[in-house]
Each structure stands twice: as C-alpha cells, then as structure tokens.
Amino acid sequence: MVAAHHGRDQIQKLTLAARRDGTVTGFKVELLADMGAYLRLVTPGVPILGAFMFSGIYKFDSYHFTCTNVFTNKVPTDAYRGAGRPEATFAIERMMDELAVELSMDPLEIREKNWIKHEEFPFDSVAGLTYDSGNYEAATAKARELFDYDGLRREQAQRRESKDPVQLGIGVSTFTEMCGLAPSRVLGSLSYGAGGWEHAAVRMLPTGKVEVVTGSSAHGQGHETAWSQIVADQLGIPFDDIEILHGDTQSSPRGLDTYGSRSLAVGGIAVVKAAEKVVAKPGRSPRT
C-alpha cells in the first residue's frame, strides 16, 4: 500500500463568472498536478481526462483549462477510481455552492438554473463532449420528493433560529461520468497510443458448444454471465452451452483489459460484433 500508486494530488485554482441572477457565464480551471517521483502508465493523462468534466452537467459559454504537472518525491499517481473525473466534479460543485452563498440563493436552485434541460439533448458541452441523453429535472424532482427537501430546509431554519445545539447540514451535489473509453475523437485528441479498442472471438465447436474469448478480464463484475447472455441472444443457443475464456494470455492474448467502466460498453460490443460475424458466415442456418 505504501509503494502502490496513488490516485490524485492536485492544487486547484478555480474562477467562476456569473450574473447576479445566478446564470454562470464562464469557468476557469488552473491545476497544479503532482505526478509523484516518476511517471507510470497514464500518470500525466489522469488530470487531463478531468478537463472534459469540469463543466459537469451545466451549460455556460466560456471555459479555460490549464494543467501544470510537477515531479515530487512522493509515490507516483496513476489511474485509480475515476481517473480525473471525481476531482472535476468536486471543483464545479464546490464552486456552485460558493456561488449560492454569494448570491444568497438555494444551492439546488443555482444548479437547476444552469444545468442542461432535457429537451436540449443531445448537447455539446463547452468542454467538447456530446451528452447524448438525460433528464436532470425529473431525477431531481424525484430526489426532492424522496428526501422531503423543502421540509428539511424548514427544519434547518427552525434549528438555526432556536439555536438548537444539534444543527442540520444539507449537502447537494450532481455528478455525471465520462466512461466506456473507446476509439473516439476524445482519445485521439489525447494521443492515446493504446487506441481504446477491445478484442473478442466467438468459436463454434463441433460439440455444439460455444467458446467466447474476450480481452476484458473480469475481477468480480460478472463478465462470464453478461457475455454468455449476449452470445446466447445473438446466436439463439442455450446460455449453459457457452464458455467464457479470459484472464490468461495463453487463451486470450489480445485485448486492453477492463478499466474506465468500459467492459460492457467496449468489450461487450466486441463480443456482439464477433457473434454477428458467426451468424453472417455462409452455410449457417439463421436462428429461429
């Protein structure tokens, strides 16, 4: 634990511009990112991945991002649990709270005023990503109902007025994730040498059984079940007649493994494409 890489170490200088009515107009992010004593696999890329997420679920016109990487005598940093995105969420959400305090507005009201509306999807964010879908209004309305947000605010005010020794704090945060990294313009812009592809092969055996070779090796997510369900659906064969091979370079020498929540989005699609090729081969009867 002492020698293994750490996830992140940053100093963030954040500047948010907004109108008096709470409308955010711009966000400036200046990072000082600790690399540790030397670079590991994607050490310098971790804070850069976050650059795409500092806008969160909000829409504003201006965005500026700079990052300075520094070497120190600490343990190296590298991809670990979110790789750049949690610290981006922390930054924009903290600034939304600061803006709410500055304008004496409810922090949820500030967020609702600036987030992407459901009718605006697909939406191109100021950071360069396309958000395909979402309905933050409906999700938030449900959360407000479940937690009785308005009731909690009233209780909070009453405790403060009565100087109750037990005060009530209410935290609000939104979060969206950029994951499922695959060959894309984003990875291309980062000069991601590995490419982001994934490998899969589907083998029809003389016994009628099927072997599926995947480069996405599971470590507890249940790939064997998910991949078998995919192939059973694609080929129209029983689930129990499918064997998943992974995690051994002797049987599965190609692949980029599992990371960045990409197993199903990329590895699973590779399995689908391999199964489609089997179905398309001449001489095979279509499934019923």
Beta strands, then each sheet from edge to edge (+ up, - down):
strand 1: 10-18
strand 2: 24-36
strand 3: 62-71
strand 4: 123-124
strand 5: 130-131
strand 6: 200-204
strand 7: 210-214
strand 8: 242-245
sheet 1: 1+ 2- 3-
sheet 2: 4+ 5-
sheet 3: 6+ 7- 8-
end
